[in-house]
Amino acid sequence: MRQRDDLVFTMEEYQRRLWELRRRMDEQEVEVMLVTTPENVCYLTGFESPGHYYFQALLIPRDGEPVMVPRRLEDSGVQALTWVEFSRPYEDHEDPIERLAGTLADFGWEDRRIGYERNCWFFTAPQQEQLLATCTQATFVDCSGIVEAGRVIKSDAEVALMRKAARSTEAGMQAGIEAIAAGVSENEVAAAMHGAMIRAGSEWPAIVPFVASGYRGAIGHATWAGRVIEPGDIVMLELAGCLKRYHAPLMRTGFVGEPSARVREAEKVVQAAFEKMMDTIRPGITAAEADSAGREVIAAHPFGGEQGSRSAYSVGIGLPPDWGEGHILSMQPGETRPLQANMTFHLLPWIQVPGEGGISFSETIRVTESGAERLTNFERGLFVR
């Protein structure tokens, strides 16, 4: 393990994460853990790159030094960004799974009980089949979620980084709100948001800002497409500033002209749903109970609608194509896991105004010892332009 003083977190922080993972490995009687999820590799080592469309792997033995198996081009990032001492890169013309299998053999791990992330977007089914067919002496155990079990509760250092990222989120949102006007294109609003966010210190986000005006606000995850904003338009904005892969998302809604009574009523309902959830969230309640608190407020509104998605999702480390950690934990029906202090979420009750668009005033929040707090700090309410 290389000792460094220029990492995102202290070596003590990384050693804690590694120790906790190895404790969970012991529980599953796993001797070596094969980590292929980019966010998990980042969490454990500090490595980050948008180049995870090429195979990258981290091998963690129960005892001894971890080993990276990256693409040769990405090995420079392993050396510059991480504490990992051993790396076995592969060339572009080489088979990465053959290099991975060879690395297991080189370190004497080819016949061990090996945990792997079967549920991983970046470790494909053919690659998994090839590895299992090659390493016939090993016993492979699906350990999907074993690293995420540590990620879901943030350390104080992680929360501090998210607070800092939130300041760039707020700068981008302020620029986006100020750019909204009749005759302005969605592209211009997006450019203002992105530029201000970056100038305020944000690094590259896992997803670009979302900008959707008028009828396009009813399209899930719609972002700028050149449409010119018109009088009477609802304009949905969402972005997340990012530092060292930690994100702090925020949604706000603008309106051009005089809002209708329906839009104003929707604004009140969304605000009420958010406050109800904030009053409900605390350690010990289930994620489903927190979701239900906001969902019931929205379901009772005069439009007869409902929360059209999960009410919140875990947020922290993000790499394309997602800034969220919703696969780890989301506030949604049926989720019986309890909330714990220092869990962080993007809390997003929202409502669809039929024929006009969506309304939301979301926040990045932290579960505290007795309730919840906002990490983002931006005026809440409909911005009339």
C-alpha positions in Angstrom: 0.0 0.0 0.0 1.6 3.2 -1.2 1.6 6.0 1.4 0.4 9.3 -0.1 -0.5 12.7 1.1 -2.4 13.9 -2.1 -5.4 11.6 -2.0 -9.0 12.8 -1.9 -9.3 11.3 1.6 -6.8 10.3 4.3 -5.1 6.9 4.2 -6.9 6.2 7.4 -10.3 6.7 5.6 -9.3 4.3 2.8 -8.0 1.8 5.3 -11.3 1.9 7.2 -13.2 1.3 4.0 -10.9 -1.6 3.2 -11.1 -3.1 6.7 -14.9 -2.9 6.7 -15.1 -4.6 3.2 -12.8 -7.4 4.4 -15.1 -7.9 7.5 -18.0 -8.4 5.1 -15.9 -10.7 3.0 -15.3 -12.8 6.1 -19.0 -13.0 6.7 -19.4 -14.5 3.2 -16.3 -16.6 3.5 -14.8 -14.9 0.5 -11.0 -15.0 0.1 -10.6 -12.5 -2.8 -13.1 -9.8 -3.9 -13.2 -8.9 -7.6 -14.6 -5.3 -7.8 -15.7 -4.1 -11.3 -18.3 -1.4 -10.5 -16.5 2.0 -11.3 -18.1 3.8 -8.3 -16.9 1.0 -6.0 -13.4 1.1 -7.3 -13.5 4.9 -6.8 -14.8 4.4 -3.2 -12.0 2.0 -2.3 -9.0 3.5 -4.1 -9.8 7.1 -5.3 -9.5 6.0 -9.0 -11.8 7.9 -11.4 -12.1 8.1 -15.1 -14.9 8.5 -17.8 -13.1 5.7 -19.5 -14.8 2.8 -17.7 -16.4 1.7 -21.0 -13.2 -0.3 -21.1 -12.9 -3.1 -18.5 -11.3 -2.2 -15.2 -11.0 -4.4 -12.2 -9.7 -4.3 -8.6 -8.7 -7.5 -6.8 -8.8 -7.3 -3.0 -7.5 -10.3 -1.0 -8.6 -11.0 2.5 -4.9 -10.5 3.5 -2.3 -8.7 1.5 -2.1 -5.9 -1.1 -4.9 -5.2 -3.6 -4.2 -5.3 -7.3 -5.6 -3.3 -10.1 -6.2 -4.7 -13.7 -6.8 -1.6 -15.8 -6.5 -0.7 -19.5 -3.0 0.5 -20.1 -4.2 4.1 -20.9 -6.0 4.2 -17.5 -3.0 2.9 -15.6 -1.7 6.4 -15.5 -4.7 7.3 -13.4 -4.1 4.4 -11.0 -0.6 5.7 -10.5 -1.6 9.4 -10.1 -4.9 9.1 -8.1 -4.7 6.0 -5.9 -2.7 4.4 -3.1 -2.7 1.0 -4.9 0.8 -0.4 -5.3 0.3 -3.2 -7.7 -1.2 -2.9 -11.2 -1.4 -5.3 -14.0 -2.6 -3.3 -17.1 -3.6 -4.8 -20.4 -3.0 -3.4 -23.9 -5.9 -2.5 -26.2 -5.1 -5.5 -28.4 -5.1 -7.9 -25.5 -8.0 -9.7 -23.9 -8.7 -8.1 -20.4 -10.3 -11.2 -19.0 -7.2 -13.2 -20.0 -5.1 -10.6 -18.1 -7.4 -10.8 -15.1 -7.2 -14.6 -15.1 -3.4 -14.4 -15.4 -3.2 -12.0 -12.5 -5.2 -14.3 -10.3 -2.8 -17.0 -11.1 0.3 -14.8 -10.7 -0.8 -14.0 -7.1 -1.8 -17.6 -6.3 -5.5 -16.8 -6.2 -6.7 -19.0 -9.1 -8.1 -21.7 -6.8 -9.6 -19.4 -4.1 -13.2 -18.6 -3.2 -13.7 -15.4 -5.2 -16.5 -12.9 -4.7 -17.6 -10.9 -7.8 -20.2 -8.3 -8.7 -22.6 -10.3 -11.0 -24.9 -7.3 -11.0 -22.5 -4.9 -12.7 -23.1 -2.9 -15.9 -19.4 -2.9 -16.7 -18.7 -6.6 -16.2 -20.7 -8.1 -19.1 -22.3 -11.5 -19.2 -19.8 -12.8 -21.9 -16.9 -11.5 -19.8 -18.3 -13.3 -16.7 -18.8 -16.5 -18.6 -15.3 -16.3 -20.0 -13.7 -15.8 -16.5 -15.7 -18.6 -14.9 -14.8 -21.0 -17.8 -11.1 -20.0 -17.6 -10.7 -20.2 -13.8 -12.1 -23.6 -13.3 -10.3 -24.2 -10.0 -11.9 -21.2 -8.3 -15.2 -21.0 -6.6 -17.1 -17.8 -7.7 -19.6 -16.3 -5.3 -22.0 -13.5 -6.2 -21.2 -10.7 -3.8 -23.2 -7.9 -5.6 -23.8 -5.1 -3.1 -20.9 -6.0 -0.7 -19.0 -2.8 -1.4 -22.2 -0.6 -1.6 -23.0 -1.7 1.9 -20.2 0.6 3.0 -21.0 3.4 0.6 -24.6 3.9 1.8 -23.6 5.5 5.1 -21.3 8.5 4.5 -18.3 9.4 6.7 -18.2 13.0 8.0 -15.4 13.6 5.4 -17.7 12.5 2.6 -20.5 14.7 3.9 -18.2 17.7 4.0 -17.2 17.1 0.4 -20.9 16.9 -0.7 -21.5 20.2 1.2 -18.8 21.8 -0.9 -20.1 20.3 -4.1 -23.5 21.8 -3.2 -22.1 25.3 -3.5 -21.3 24.8 -7.1 -24.8 23.3 -7.7 -26.4 26.4 -6.3 -24.3 28.7 -8.5 -25.4 26.7 -11.5 -29.0 26.8 -10.5 -28.9 30.6 -9.9 -27.5 31.1 -13.4 -30.2 28.9 -14.9 -33.0 30.7 -13.1 -31.7 34.1 -14.3 -31.4 32.9 -17.9 -35.0 31.8 -18.2 -37.0 34.2 -20.3 -39.4 34.2 -23.3 -37.4 34.0 -26.5 -34.4 32.3 -24.9 -33.6 28.7 -26.0 -33.1 25.8 -23.7 -29.6 25.6 -25.0 -28.8 29.0 -23.6 -30.2 28.1 -20.2 -28.1 24.9 -20.2 -25.0 26.8 -21.1 -25.5 29.3 -18.4 -26.1 26.6 -15.8 -23.1 24.4 -16.8 -20.7 27.4 -17.1 -21.6 28.9 -13.7 -21.4 25.5 -12.0 -17.9 24.8 -13.4 -16.7 28.3 -12.6 -17.9 27.8 -9.0 -15.6 24.8 -8.7 -17.5 21.8 -10.0 -15.6 19.1 -11.7 -17.3 17.0 -14.5 -20.7 15.7 -13.4 -21.9 12.2 -14.2 -25.0 13.6 -16.0 -25.4 16.9 -17.8 -27.9 19.5 -16.5 -31.5 18.9 -17.3 -33.5 21.7 -19.0 -37.0 21.1 -20.2 -39.6 23.7 -21.0 -43.3 23.6 -21.8 -44.7 20.3 -22.8 -41.1 18.8 -22.7 -41.3 19.0 -18.9 -43.6 16.0 -19.0 -40.8 13.9 -20.6 -38.8 11.9 -18.1 -35.2 13.1 -18.0 -35.6 15.5 -20.9 -32.8 18.0 -21.3 -32.0 20.9 -23.7 -33.0 20.4 -27.3 -33.1 23.9 -28.8 -36.7 24.7 -28.0 -37.3 28.4 -27.5 -39.1 29.2 -24.2 -42.5 30.8 -24.6 -44.8 32.8 -22.4 -46.8 30.5 -20.1 -44.1 27.8 -20.0 -43.1 25.8 -17.0 -39.3 25.3 -17.1 -37.8 22.4 -15.2 -34.1 22.6 -14.2 -32.0 20.0 -12.5 -28.2 19.7 -12.1 -25.6 18.4 -9.7 -22.3 20.0 -8.9 -19.5 17.4 -8.4 -16.3 17.2 -6.5 -14.1 14.1 -6.6 -17.1 12.2 -7.9 -19.4 13.3 -5.0 -22.6 15.0 -6.3 -25.2 17.2 -4.7 -28.3 17.3 -7.0 -30.9 20.1 -7.0 -34.2 20.7 -8.9 -36.1 24.0 -9.3 -39.0 25.2 -11.4 -39.4 28.4 -13.3 -42.4 30.0 -15.0 -42.6 32.5 -17.7 -45.5 35.0 -17.2 -48.3 34.7 -14.7 -48.8 31.2 -13.3 -52.3 29.7 -13.4 -54.1 28.7 -10.2 -53.4 25.1 -11.0 -49.7 25.8 -11.1 -49.8 27.7 -7.8 -51.7 24.9 -6.2 -49.2 22.4 -7.5 -46.4 24.5 -6.0 -48.1 24.4 -2.6 -48.6 20.6 -2.8 -45.0 19.9 -3.7 -43.8 22.1 -0.9 -46.1 20.4 1.6 -45.0 17.0 0.5 -41.3 18.0 0.9 -41.9 19.4 4.4 -43.9 16.3 5.4 -41.0 14.1 4.3 -38.4 16.2 6.1 -40.5 16.1 9.3 -40.8 12.3 9.0 -37.2 11.3 8.1 -35.1 10.1 11.0 -33.0 7.1 11.9 -35.0 3.9 12.4 -38.0 4.5 10.1 -38.0 2.5 6.9 -37.4 4.1 3.5 -40.9 3.1 2.5 -42.4 5.0 5.4 -40.4 8.2 4.4 -41.7 7.7 0.8 -45.3 7.3 2.0 -45.2 10.5 3.9 -44.7 12.6 0.7 -46.7 10.3 -1.6 -49.8 10.6 0.5 -49.7 14.4 0.4 -49.3 14.4 -3.4 -52.0 11.7 -4.0 -54.5 13.9 -2.2 -54.0 17.0 -4.4 -56.9 18.2 -6.6 -55.3 16.9 -9.9 -55.7 13.3 -8.8 -52.1 12.5 -9.6 -49.4 10.8 -7.7 -45.7 10.7 -7.1 -44.5 9.5 -10.5 -41.2 7.9 -9.3 -39.4 7.0 -6.1 -39.4 9.9 -3.7 -35.7 9.9 -3.0 -32.5 8.1 -3.9 -29.2 7.7 -2.2 -26.6 10.0 -3.6 -22.8 10.3 -3.3 -20.3 8.9 -5.7 -21.4 9.0 -9.3 -19.9 8.1 -12.7 -21.7 8.1 -16.0 -24.4 7.3 -16.7 -25.7 8.2 -13.3 -25.0 10.7 -10.5 -27.2 8.8 -8.0 -26.9 5.7 -5.9 -30.5 4.7 -6.1 -29.6 1.0 -6.8 -28.2 1.0 -3.3 -31.2 2.5 -1.6 -34.2 4.5 -2.6 -37.2 5.8 -0.7 -40.0 3.9 -2.5 -42.9 1.5 -1.7 -41.8 -1.8 -0.3 -38.4 -0.7 0.8 -38.2 -2.0 4.3 -34.6 -1.1 5.2 -34.3 1.5 7.9 -32.7 4.9 7.5 -29.5 5.6 9.4 -27.6 8.7 10.3 -25.3 10.0 7.6 -27.2 8.5 4.8 -27.5 11.1 2.0 -30.4 11.4 -0.5 -31.7 13.4 -3.3 -35.2 14.1 -2.0 -37.5 14.9 -4.9 -41.3 14.9 -4.4 -42.8 16.3 -7.6 -46.1 16.7 -9.4 -47.3 16.8 -13.0 -49.7 19.6 -13.9 -51.7 18.1 -16.8 -51.0 19.8 -20.1 -48.4 22.2 -18.6 -45.4 20.3 -17.2 -43.8 19.2 -13.9 -43.2 21.0 -10.6 -40.4 20.1 -8.2 -38.2 21.7 -5.6 -35.8 19.0 -4.7 -32.8 19.0 -2.3 -29.8 16.9 -1.4 -30.3 16.0 2.3 -28.5 14.1 5.1 -30.2 12.0 7.7 -29.1 13.3 11.1 -29.1 11.6 14.5 -32.6 12.9 15.1 -34.1 14.0 11.7 -32.8 15.5 8.4 -31.0 18.5 7.1 -30.5 20.1 3.7 -27.0 20.0 2.2 -28.2 22.2 -0.6 -29.2 25.8 0.3 -31.2 27.5 -2.4 -34.5 29.4 -2.3 -37.5 27.1 -2.5 -40.6 28.0 -4.6 -41.7 28.8 -8.1 -39.4 31.3 -9.9 -41.6 33.6 -12.0 -39.7 35.3 -14.8 
